[in-house]
Amino acid sequence: AMMMASKVDRFFKAGDVIFTANRDNTVLDVWKGMVAKNFHSCPVLLHQEHRYFGFVTLGNIVSEVVKRFNTESLRNSKAFWDRMEESKAFGEVTVNDIMSAPLSYRNPFHPVNSGYSLLFAIEMLAREECLERIPVLDSRRNLINMITQSKVIAYLAEHVELLGPKGTKPLQRCTEMYKPVVTATLDTAAIDAFDLLVKNNVGGLAVQDDTGKIVDTLSTSDLKGC
């Protein structure tokens, strides 16, 4: 009842920020903005109308970097950000060139209109494969809110009672969620590891030491630390 009564357009906390981009913004500028705000993706708006068009993600950016730069040159180059900024060709790439627009298999960004229940949005996130975030639009397609997996998880963690028996279900009984793990070793070059992410169409991989023990993880968001 609580999730049915809560509406998607009101599901936010004080201080929540929605970082947006226009289709003609350069990837480098938007990438830096996403890094500064620690966002994995941002909505893209039509430049003149300021209405929702689609999304650009760190996954899109990783794919573009791997495609445009020879992995050997990046492996042996100087500071990663310097290399990006010195590339004239990469500096001219716009958000429109690389975004998942307006929909794609990996990032099926299905918007919902204001007034829908929070339960409806949570069901979408749970049922739709690869869906991680839902833009909330008004009747004129203006972006008014964002429902993300992380926000929903934080909300459910605070209200575990809403999940009923599923709230105490152990991981060993959640085998239907398991997927093959993509791995890299500690001595794998960073750019090669990101190349693995792109080729396997995954958002993260496990890092193993020389004994095969998992010692860390790597995700697309870690590209900012190169």
Disulfide bonds with the S-S distance in Angstrom:
none
